[in-house]
């Protein structure tokens, strides 16, 4: 089955073997998933968090939940401020 969700944001962990995707479903709800890839495995990315079934009413709610559930993501976000939240703050 083809993926029908639209990825809105994807953040890689250092080393690029883990990532979290924030997505919007066709019904307008939001979700996220944690993925892993191993360099020696040619199959590519595969889900490891099994969070994609959780449904959120907003992008912000999904992103907040992702940061709460995926420990390394919160650390990455703290190091890299969200450009959307810092616009006009210069």
N, C-alpha and C positions, 0 to 999 in steps of 0.2 A: 504494500500500500504506500502511496506517495505521501510525503509530509505535506500537510495543508496549513500548518501553523506558520506565522510570519515571525522570524527572529528579529527582535527589536534591539537587543544588546547581547554581546558575547564577550566574556572576560576570561582570559587565560591565566592560569597560575604560572609562576616562574618555572621554566623548563618545558612549558607548553605540552604537558601530558595530561593536564586537567583543565576543564573549562566549564563555565556555567552559561547557559543561554536563557535569556528572558524572552518570552514569546507571547504573541496574541493569537488566540484561536479564531476560527471563522465566526463563532457565535459572539465575539466581542469580549470574551473573558480572557484572563491572563494566566500565565503559569511560568514555571522555570524547570530546568533540568540540569543536573551535573553529569558531565561526560568525561571519559578517560580514553586515551589512546596510548598504545605502547609502540615504540619505534620498531621493534622487531615483528610486530603483528601488522600485516598488510590490510587487515579488514577495516582499519580506520577507527573513528570515534564510536564509542558505545556508552549507553547510559549506565551509570553506577549509583546514582542517588535515588532513582525511582521516585522523584518528586513530581513528575509531569502530570499525574492525575489530580493533583491539588488545584482547585479553581479559585481564582482571586478576582474581585470586581474591578481592580485597577492595576495599572502598571506599577505604581508606587507600592501597593500592598504586596504584589508578587515579589518585587525587588527587595523589600524589607524582609519578607519571609526567607528569601534566598540567602540573604546575609545572616539571618538568625540560624539557619539550618546548616550552611556550608561554612565551616570554621575558616578555611583559608580565604574565602571570598571577602569576608569582613576585613581581614588584614590587608588584602590588596586594595580594597576600596578606601580604607583609611590612608593608604599611601598615595593613592591617585584620586584627587577630588573629582567629583562629577562635573564636567564642563557646563552642563545645563544649570546646575545650582550655583555656579560661580560667575555666570554671565553678568556683566555690568558691575561686578564687584571690584574691578581694577581701580 
